[in-house]
Amino acid sequence: MDWEKTSIRVTMANDKNYEKGYIVRAFNNIVPNPTQEQINLLGEALELISKGDKFQKAEVVLHNNINRRII
């Protein structure tokens, strides 16, 4: 498998801004193996630039390129 990219899906909660009470935002092409500290810093930064959103969780998605060899 070849690493292609890493994405992160961040869930932010805010009953006042979102009909469902939360929103999930995707960020593409992040570092291959983000640390817990980096994820927490991203959540904190998103809270600072939002209108009352609270960081709830993050989902790291690794995208790998798998090629089948035909012999």
mmCIF file as gemmi writes it, N, C-alpha and C atoms, coordinates in Angstrom:
data_model
loop_
_atom_site.group_PDB
_atom_site.id
_atom_site.type_symbol
_atom_site.label_atom_id
_atom_site.label_alt_id
_atom_site.label_comp_id
_atom_site.label_asym_id
_atom_site.label_entity_id
_atom_site.label_seq_id
_atom_site.pdbx_PDB_ins_code
_atom_site.Cartn_x
_atom_site.Cartn_y
_atom_site.Cartn_z
_atom_site.occupancy
_atom_site.B_iso_or_equiv
_atom_site.pdbx_formal_charge
_atom_site.auth_seq_id
_atom_site.auth_asym_id
_atom_site.pdbx_PDB_model_num
ATOM 1 N N . MET Axp A 1 ? 0.838 -1.185 0 1 0 ? 1 A 1
ATOM 2 C CA . MET Axp A 1 ? 0 0 0 1 0 ? 1 A 1
ATOM 3 C C . MET Axp A 1 ? 0.878 1.241 0 1 0 ? 1 A 1
ATOM 4 N N . ASP Axp A 2 ? 0.456 2.199 -0.744 1 0 ? 2 A 1
ATOM 5 C CA . ASP Axp A 2 ? 1.155 3.478 -0.791 1 0 ? 2 A 1
ATOM 6 C C . ASP Axp A 2 ? 0.276 4.552 -0.167 1 0 ? 2 A 1
ATOM 7 N N . TRP Axp A 3 ? 0.865 5.324 0.752 1 0 ? 3 A 1
ATOM 8 C CA . TRP Axp A 3 ? 0.133 6.412 1.37 1 0 ? 3 A 1
ATOM 9 C C . TRP Axp A 3 ? -0.196 7.444 0.311 1 0 ? 3 A 1
ATOM 10 N N . GLU Axp A 4 ? -1.45 7.82 0.256 1 0 ? 4 A 1
ATOM 11 C CA . GLU Axp A 4 ? -1.898 8.826 -0.703 1 0 ? 4 A 1
ATOM 12 C C . GLU Axp A 4 ? -2.121 10.165 -0.008 1 0 ? 4 A 1
ATOM 13 N N . LYS Axp A 5 ? -2.919 10.141 1.064 1 0 ? 5 A 1
ATOM 14 C CA . LYS Axp A 5 ? -3.175 11.354 1.837 1 0 ? 5 A 1
ATOM 15 C C . LYS Axp A 5 ? -3.853 10.981 3.148 1 0 ? 5 A 1
ATOM 16 N N . THR Axp A 6 ? -3.915 11.942 4.037 1 0 ? 6 A 1
ATOM 17 C CA . THR Axp A 6 ? -4.623 11.794 5.3 1 0 ? 6 A 1
ATOM 18 C C . THR Axp A 6 ? -5.621 12.929 5.403 1 0 ? 6 A 1
ATOM 19 N N . SER Axp A 7 ? -6.83 12.598 5.82 1 0 ? 7 A 1
ATOM 20 C CA . SER Axp A 7 ? -7.875 13.597 6.05 1 0 ? 7 A 1
ATOM 21 C C . SER Axp A 7 ? -8.287 13.526 7.509 1 0 ? 7 A 1
ATOM 22 N N . ILE Axp A 8 ? -8.921 14.57 7.965 1 0 ? 8 A 1
ATOM 23 C CA . ILE Axp A 8 ? -9.462 14.571 9.324 1 0 ? 8 A 1
ATOM 24 C C . ILE Axp A 8 ? -10.871 15.144 9.261 1 0 ? 8 A 1
ATOM 25 N N . ARG Axp A 9 ? -11.793 14.47 9.943 1 0 ? 9 A 1
ATOM 26 C CA . ARG Axp A 9 ? -13.178 14.933 10.043 1 0 ? 9 A 1
ATOM 27 C C . ARG Axp A 9 ? -13.395 15.399 11.477 1 0 ? 9 A 1
ATOM 28 N N . VAL Axp A 10 ? -13.673 16.687 11.621 1 0 ? 10 A 1
ATOM 29 C CA . VAL Axp A 10 ? -13.816 17.3 12.944 1 0 ? 10 A 1
ATOM 30 C C . VAL Axp A 10 ? -15.288 17.605 13.194 1 0 ? 10 A 1
ATOM 31 N N . THR Axp A 11 ? -15.789 17.151 14.333 1 0 ? 11 A 1
ATOM 32 C CA . THR Axp A 11 ? -17.167 17.437 14.734 1 0 ? 11 A 1
ATOM 33 C C . THR Axp A 11 ? -17.152 18.583 15.733 1 0 ? 11 A 1
ATOM 34 N N . MET Axp A 12 ? -17.899 19.65 15.39 1 0 ? 12 A 1
ATOM 35 C CA . MET Axp A 12 ? -18.04 20.816 16.255 1 0 ? 12 A 1
ATOM 36 C C . MET Axp A 12 ? -19.509 20.928 16.656 1 0 ? 12 A 1
ATOM 37 N N . ALA Axp A 13 ? -19.752 21.181 17.931 1 0 ? 13 A 1
ATOM 38 C CA . ALA Axp A 13 ? -21.122 21.263 18.444 1 0 ? 13 A 1
ATOM 39 C C . ALA Axp A 13 ? -21.493 22.708 18.762 1 0 ? 13 A 1
ATOM 40 N N . ASN Axp A 14 ? -22.759 23.048 18.427 1 0 ? 14 A 1
ATOM 41 C CA . ASN Axp A 14 ? -23.304 24.358 18.768 1 0 ? 14 A 1
ATOM 42 C C . ASN Axp A 14 ? -24.79 24.337 18.424 1 0 ? 14 A 1
ATOM 43 N N . ASP Axp A 15 ? -25.621 24.258 19.446 1 0 ? 15 A 1
ATOM 44 C CA . ASP Axp A 15 ? -27.069 24.193 19.239 1 0 ? 15 A 1
ATOM 45 C C . ASP Axp A 15 ? -27.629 25.449 18.568 1 0 ? 15 A 1
ATOM 46 N N . LYS Axp A 16 ? -26.982 26.573 18.772 1 0 ? 16 A 1
ATOM 47 C CA . LYS Axp A 16 ? -27.482 27.83 18.214 1 0 ? 16 A 1
ATOM 48 C C . LYS Axp A 16 ? -27.19 27.972 16.723 1 0 ? 16 A 1
ATOM 49 N N . ASN Axp A 17 ? -26.1 27.384 16.248 1 0 ? 17 A 1
ATOM 50 C CA . ASN Axp A 17 ? -25.684 27.591 14.861 1 0 ? 17 A 1
ATOM 51 C C . ASN Axp A 17 ? -26.086 26.49 13.893 1 0 ? 17 A 1
ATOM 52 N N . TYR Axp A 18 ? -26.361 25.284 14.412 1 0 ? 18 A 1
ATOM 53 C CA . TYR Axp A 18 ? -26.601 24.155 13.524 1 0 ? 18 A 1
ATOM 54 C C . TYR Axp A 18 ? -27.899 23.446 13.883 1 0 ? 18 A 1
ATOM 55 N N . GLU Axp A 19 ? -28.672 23.131 12.865 1 0 ? 19 A 1
ATOM 56 C CA . GLU Axp A 19 ? -29.975 22.5 13.047 1 0 ? 19 A 1
ATOM 57 C C . GLU Axp A 19 ? -29.877 21.205 13.862 1 0 ? 19 A 1
ATOM 58 N N . LYS Axp A 20 ? -28.89 20.399 13.565 1 0 ? 20 A 1
ATOM 59 C CA . LYS Axp A 20 ? -28.704 19.13 14.29 1 0 ? 20 A 1
ATOM 60 C C . LYS Axp A 20 ? -27.916 19.315 15.59 1 0 ? 20 A 1
ATOM 61 N N . GLY Axp A 21 ? -27.439 20.513 15.837 1 0 ? 21 A 1
ATOM 62 C CA . GLY Axp A 21 ? -26.658 20.777 17.046 1 0 ? 21 A 1
ATOM 63 C C . GLY Axp A 21 ? -25.164 20.573 16.845 1 0 ? 21 A 1
ATOM 64 N N . TYR Axp A 22 ? -24.767 20.135 15.659 1 0 ? 22 A 1
ATOM 65 C CA . TYR Axp A 22 ? -23.353 19.915 15.367 1 0 ? 22 A 1
ATOM 66 C C . TYR Axp A 22 ? -23.111 20.005 13.864 1 0 ? 22 A 1
ATOM 67 N N . ILE Axp A 23 ? -21.85 20.124 13.522 1 0 ? 23 A 1
ATOM 68 C CA . ILE Axp A 23 ? -21.439 20.099 12.117 1 0 ? 23 A 1
ATOM 69 C C . ILE Axp A 23 ? -20.14 19.308 12.023 1 0 ? 23 A 1
ATOM 70 N N . VAL Axp A 24 ? -19.964 18.598 10.921 1 0 ? 24 A 1
ATOM 71 C CA . VAL Axp A 24 ? -18.734 17.851 10.673 1 0 ? 24 A 1
ATOM 72 C C . VAL Axp A 24 ? -18.016 18.519 9.507 1 0 ? 24 A 1
ATOM 73 N N . ARG Axp A 25 ? -16.794 18.908 9.748 1 0 ? 25 A 1
ATOM 74 C CA . ARG Axp A 25 ? -15.989 19.561 8.716 1 0 ? 25 A 1
ATOM 75 C C . ARG Axp A 25 ? -14.815 18.658 8.365 1 0 ? 25 A 1
ATOM 76 N N . ALA Axp A 26 ? -14.513 18.57 7.077 1 0 ? 26 A 1
ATOM 77 C CA . ALA Axp A 26 ? -13.404 17.736 6.608 1 0 ? 26 A 1
ATOM 78 C C . ALA Axp A 26 ? -12.226 18.624 6.223 1 0 ? 26 A 1
ATOM 79 N N . PHE Axp A 27 ? -11.043 18.196 6.613 1 0 ? 27 A 1
ATOM 80 C CA . PHE Axp A 27 ? -9.801 18.865 6.244 1 0 ? 27 A 1
ATOM 81 C C . PHE Axp A 27 ? -8.932 17.82 5.547 1 0 ? 27 A 1
ATOM 82 N N . ASN Axp A 28 ? -8.507 18.131 4.34 1 0 ? 28 A 1
ATOM 83 C CA . ASN Axp A 28 ? -7.736 17.191 3.53 1 0 ? 28 A 1
ATOM 84 C C . ASN Axp A 28 ? -6.26 17.537 3.527 1 0 ? 28 A 1
ATOM 85 N N . ASN Axp A 29 ? -5.472 16.529 3.174 1 0 ? 29 A 1
ATOM 86 C CA . ASN Axp A 29 ? -4.035 16.691 2.989 1 0 ? 29 A 1
ATOM 87 C C . ASN Axp A 29 ? -3.327 17.217 4.235 1 0 ? 29 A 1
ATOM 88 N N . ILE Axp A 30 ? -3.649 16.609 5.371 1 0 ? 30 A 1
ATOM 89 C CA . ILE Axp A 30 ? -2.954 16.955 6.603 1 0 ? 30 A 1
ATOM 90 C C . ILE Axp A 30 ? -1.737 16.052 6.734 1 0 ? 30 A 1
ATOM 91 N N . VAL Axp A 31 ? -0.962 16.213 7.789 1 0 ? 31 A 1
ATOM 92 C CA . VAL Axp A 31 ? 0.241 15.393 7.985 1 0 ? 31 A 1
ATOM 93 C C . VAL Axp A 31 ? -0.146 13.916 8.036 1 0 ? 31 A 1
ATOM 94 N N . PRO Axp A 32 ? 0.737 13.021 7.6 1 0 ? 32 A 1
ATOM 95 C CA . PRO Axp A 32 ? 0.395 11.592 7.506 1 0 ? 32 A 1
ATOM 96 C C . PRO Axp A 32 ? -0.092 10.962 8.814 1 0 ? 32 A 1
ATOM 97 N N . ASN Axp A 33 ? 0.538 11.261 9.93 1 0 ? 33 A 1
ATOM 98 C CA . ASN Axp A 33 ? 0.167 10.65 11.213 1 0 ? 33 A 1
ATOM 99 C C . ASN Axp A 33 ? 0.032 11.726 12.28 1 0 ? 33 A 1
ATOM 100 N N . PRO Axp A 34 ? -1.098 12.429 12.317 1 0 ? 34 A 1
ATOM 101 C CA . PRO Axp A 34 ? -1.248 13.505 13.298 1 0 ? 34 A 1
ATOM 102 C C . PRO Axp A 34 ? -1.253 12.956 14.724 1 0 ? 34 A 1
ATOM 103 N N . THR Axp A 35 ? -0.632 13.685 15.624 1 0 ? 35 A 1
ATOM 104 C CA . THR Axp A 35 ? -0.601 13.29 17.032 1 0 ? 35 A 1
ATOM 105 C C . THR Axp A 35 ? -1.866 13.78 17.737 1 0 ? 35 A 1
ATOM 106 N N . GLN Axp A 36 ? -2.114 13.24 18.907 1 0 ? 36 A 1
ATOM 107 C CA . GLN Axp A 36 ? -3.255 13.69 19.716 1 0 ? 36 A 1
ATOM 108 C C . GLN Axp A 36 ? -3.125 15.179 20.017 1 0 ? 36 A 1
ATOM 109 N N . GLU Axp A 37 ? -1.901 15.624 20.301 1 0 ? 37 A 1
ATOM 110 C CA . GLU Axp A 37 ? -1.673 17.035 20.592 1 0 ? 37 A 1
ATOM 111 C C . GLU Axp A 37 ? -2.016 17.911 19.387 1 0 ? 37 A 1
ATOM 112 N N . GLN Axp A 38 ? -1.616 17.497 18.186 1 0 ? 38 A 1
ATOM 113 C CA . GLN Axp A 38 ? -1.926 18.274 16.98 1 0 ? 38 A 1
ATOM 114 C C . GLN Axp A 38 ? -3.437 18.341 16.745 1 0 ? 38 A 1
ATOM 115 N N . ILE Axp A 39 ? -4.126 17.235 16.967 1 0 ? 39 A 1
ATOM 116 C CA . ILE Axp A 39 ? -5.581 17.208 16.791 1 0 ? 39 A 1
ATOM 117 C C . ILE Axp A 39 ? -6.253 18.131 17.8 1 0 ? 39 A 1
ATOM 118 N N . ASN Axp A 40 ? -5.802 18.087 19.054 1 0 ? 40 A 1
ATOM 119 C CA . ASN Axp A 40 ? -6.37 18.969 20.076 1 0 ? 40 A 1
ATOM 120 C C . ASN Axp A 40 ? -6.117 20.44 19.753 1 0 ? 40 A 1
ATOM 121 N N . LEU Axp A 41 ? -4.922 20.75 19.243 1 0 ? 41 A 1
ATOM 122 C CA . LEU Axp A 41 ? -4.618 22.129 18.867 1 0 ? 41 A 1
ATOM 123 C C . LEU Axp A 41 ? -5.514 22.599 17.727 1 0 ? 41 A 1
ATOM 124 N N . LEU Axp A 42 ? -5.782 21.717 16.763 1 0 ? 42 A 1
ATOM 125 C CA . LEU Axp A 42 ? -6.696 22.062 15.682 1 0 ? 42 A 1
ATOM 126 C C . LEU Axp A 42 ? -8.081 22.362 16.241 1 0 ? 42 A 1
ATOM 127 N N . GLY Axp A 43 ? -8.567 21.504 17.143 1 0 ? 43 A 1
ATOM 128 C CA . GLY Axp A 43 ? -9.873 21.725 17.762 1 0 ? 43 A 1
ATOM 129 C C . GLY Axp A 43 ? -9.937 23.048 18.504 1 0 ? 43 A 1
ATOM 130 N N . GLU Axp A 44 ? -8.877 23.365 19.245 1 0 ? 44 A 1
ATOM 131 C CA . GLU Axp A 44 ? -8.824 24.627 19.992 1 0 ? 44 A 1
ATOM 132 C C . GLU Axp A 44 ? -8.825 25.822 19.034 1 0 ? 44 A 1
ATOM 133 N N . ALA Axp A 45 ? -8.075 25.707 17.942 1 0 ? 45 A 1
ATOM 134 C CA . ALA Axp A 45 ? -8.028 26.8 16.965 1 0 ? 45 A 1
ATOM 135 C C . ALA Axp A 45 ? -9.403 27.014 16.336 1 0 ? 45 A 1
ATOM 136 N N . LEU Axp A 46 ? -10.088 25.921 16.011 1 0 ? 46 A 1
ATOM 137 C CA . LEU Axp A 46 ? -11.42 26.039 15.414 1 0 ? 46 A 1
ATOM 138 C C . LEU Axp A 46 ? -12.405 26.677 16.397 1 0 ? 46 A 1
ATOM 139 N N . GLU Axp A 47 ? -12.271 26.357 17.675 1 0 ? 47 A 1
ATOM 140 C CA . GLU Axp A 47 ? -13.137 26.996 18.681 1 0 ? 47 A 1
ATOM 141 C C . GLU Axp A 47 ? -12.891 28.503 18.721 1 0 ? 47 A 1
ATOM 142 N N . LEU Axp A 48 ? -11.629 28.903 18.622 1 0 ? 48 A 1
ATOM 143 C CA . LEU Axp A 48 ? -11.286 30.326 18.693 1 0 ? 48 A 1
ATOM 144 C C . LEU Axp A 48 ? -11.857 31.138 17.533 1 0 ? 48 A 1
ATOM 145 N N . ILE Axp A 49 ? -11.93 30.538 16.355 1 0 ? 49 A 1
ATOM 146 C CA . ILE Axp A 49 ? -12.393 31.303 15.189 1 0 ? 49 A 1
ATOM 147 C C . ILE Axp A 49 ? -13.88 31.099 14.892 1 0 ? 49 A 1
ATOM 148 N N . SER Axp A 50 ? -14.576 30.361 15.75 1 0 ? 50 A 1
ATOM 149 C CA . SER Axp A 50 ? -16.001 30.115 15.53 1 0 ? 50 A 1
ATOM 150 C C . SER Axp A 50 ? -16.851 31.021 16.413 1 0 ? 50 A 1
ATOM 151 N N . LYS Axp A 51 ? -18.144 30.917 16.217 1 0 ? 51 A 1
ATOM 152 C CA . LYS Axp A 51 ? -19.094 31.681 17.034 1 0 ? 51 A 1
ATOM 153 C C . LYS Axp A 51 ? -19.71 30.755 18.08 1 0 ? 51 A 1
ATOM 154 N N . GLY Axp A 52 ? -18.893 30.3 19.021 1 0 ? 52 A 1
ATOM 155 C CA . GLY Axp A 52 ? -19.4 29.493 20.122 1 0 ? 52 A 1
ATOM 156 C C . GLY Axp A 52 ? -19.353 27.993 19.916 1 0 ? 52 A 1
ATOM 157 N N . ASP Axp A 53 ? -18.75 27.524 18.824 1 0 ? 53 A 1
ATOM 158 C CA . ASP Axp A 53 ? -18.643 26.074 18.602 1 0 ? 53 A 1
ATOM 159 C C . ASP Axp A 53 ? -17.713 25.446 19.636 1 0 ? 53 A 1
ATOM 160 N N . LYS Axp A 54 ? -17.981 24.182 19.96 1 0 ? 54 A 1
ATOM 161 C CA . LYS Axp A 54 ? -17.142 23.407 20.869 1 0 ? 54 A 1
ATOM 162 C C . LYS Axp A 54 ? -16.657 22.158 20.154 1 0 ? 54 A 1
ATOM 163 N N . PHE Axp A 55 ? -15.365 21.922 20.235 1 0 ? 55 A 1
ATOM 164 C CA . PHE Axp A 55 ? -14.755 20.744 19.629 1 0 ? 55 A 1
ATOM 165 C C . PHE Axp A 55 ? -15.267 19.494 20.343 1 0 ? 55 A 1
ATOM 166 N N . GLN Axp A 56 ? -15.83 18.547 19.572 1 0 ? 56 A 1
ATOM 167 C CA . GLN Axp A 56 ? -16.37 17.314 20.144 1 0 ? 56 A 1
ATOM 168 C C . GLN Axp A 56 ? -15.479 16.105 19.894 1 0 ? 56 A 1
ATOM 169 N N . LYS Axp A 57 ? -15.113 15.906 18.631 1 0 ? 57 A 1
ATOM 170 C CA . LYS Axp A 57 ? -14.283 14.746 18.306 1 0 ? 57 A 1
ATOM 171 C C . LYS Axp A 57 ? -13.651 14.939 16.938 1 0 ? 57 A 1
ATOM 172 N N . ALA Axp A 58 ? -12.681 14.077 16.653 1 0 ? 58 A 1
ATOM 173 C CA . ALA Axp A 58 ? -12.022 14.079 15.352 1 0 ? 58 A 1
ATOM 174 C C . ALA Axp A 58 ? -11.847 12.638 14.901 1 0 ? 58 A 1
ATOM 175 N N . GLU Axp A 59 ? -11.969 12.453 13.602 1 0 ? 59 A 1
ATOM 176 C CA . GLU Axp A 59 ? -11.786 11.143 12.992 1 0 ? 59 A 1
ATOM 177 C C . GLU Axp A 59 ? -10.69 11.292 11.935 1 0 ? 59 A 1
ATOM 178 N N . VAL Axp A 60 ? -9.608 10.535 12.11 1 0 ? 60 A 1
ATOM 179 C CA . VAL Axp A 60 ? -8.507 10.571 11.161 1 0 ? 60 A 1
ATOM 180 C C . VAL Axp A 60 ? -8.75 9.482 10.125 1 0 ? 60 A 1
ATOM 181 N N . VAL Axp A 61 ? -8.687 9.867 8.843 1 0 ? 61 A 1
ATOM 182 C CA . VAL Axp A 61 ? -8.942 8.935 7.744 1 0 ? 61 A 1
ATOM 183 C C . VAL Axp A 61 ? -7.686 8.857 6.883 1 0 ? 61 A 1
ATOM 184 N N . LEU Axp A 62 ? -7.111 7.65 6.804 1 0 ? 62 A 1
ATOM 185 C CA . LEU Axp A 62 ? -5.942 7.434 5.953 1 0 ? 62 A 1
ATOM 186 C C . LEU Axp A 62 ? -6.403 6.933 4.592 1 0 ? 62 A 1
ATOM 187 N N . HIS Axp A 63 ? -5.898 7.537 3.558 1 0 ? 63 A 1
ATOM 188 C CA . HIS Axp A 63 ? -6.217 7.133 2.194 1 0 ? 63 A 1
ATOM 189 C C . HIS Axp A 63 ? -4.976 6.461 1.624 1 0 ? 63 A 1
ATOM 190 N N . ASN Axp A 64 ? -5.102 5.19 1.319 1 0 ? 64 A 1
ATOM 191 C CA . ASN Axp A 64 ? -3.992 4.439 0.757 1 0 ? 64 A 1
ATOM 192 C C . ASN Axp A 64 ? -4.331 4.023 -0.662 1 0 ? 64 A 1
ATOM 193 N N . ASN Axp A 65 ? -3.314 3.946 -1.467 1 0 ? 65 A 1
ATOM 194 C CA . ASN Axp A 65 ? -3.475 3.545 -2.852 1 0 ? 65 A 1
ATOM 195 C C . ASN Axp A 65 ? -3.06 2.085 -2.968 1 0 ? 65 A 1
ATOM 196 N N . ILE Axp A 66 ? -3.998 1.22 -3.29 1 0 ? 66 A 1
ATOM 197 C CA . ILE Axp A 66 ? -3.724 -0.203 -3.428 1 0 ? 66 A 1
ATOM 198 C C . ILE Axp A 66 ? -3.865 -0.583 -4.889 1 0 ? 66 A 1
ATOM 199 N N . ASN Axp A 67 ? -2.81 -1.094 -5.447 1 0 ? 67 A 1
ATOM 200 C CA . ASN Axp A 67 ? -2.826 -1.511 -6.847 1 0 ? 67 A 1
ATOM 201 C C . ASN Axp A 67 ? -2.712 -3.018 -6.922 1 0 ? 67 A 1
ATOM 202 N N . ARG Axp A 68 ? -3.531 -3.608 -7.739 1 0 ? 68 A 1
ATOM 203 C CA . ARG Axp A 68 ? -3.494 -5.038 -7.935 1 0 ? 68 A 1
ATOM 204 C C . ARG Axp A 68 ? -2.542 -5.346 -9.084 1 0 ? 68 A 1
ATOM 205 N N . ARG Axp A 69 ? -1.642 -6.238 -8.841 1 0 ? 69 A 1
ATOM 206 C CA . ARG Axp A 69 ? -0.701 -6.626 -9.878 1 0 ? 69 A 1
ATOM 207 C C . ARG Axp A 69 ? -1.258 -7.828 -10.635 1 0 ? 69 A 1
ATOM 208 N N . ILE Axp A 70 ? -1.267 -7.736 -11.928 1 0 ? 70 A 1
ATOM 209 C CA . ILE Axp A 70 ? -1.723 -8.842 -12.758 1 0 ? 70 A 1
ATOM 210 C C . ILE Axp A 70 ? -0.489 -9.521 -13.324 1 0 ? 70 A 1
ATOM 211 N N . ILE Axp A 71 ? -0.38 -10.777 -13.033 1 0 ? 71 A 1
ATOM 212 C CA . ILE Axp A 71 ? 0.803 -11.537 -13.469 1 0 ? 71 A 1
ATOM 213 C C . ILE Axp A 71 ? 0.463 -12.372 -14.682 1 0 ? 71 A 1
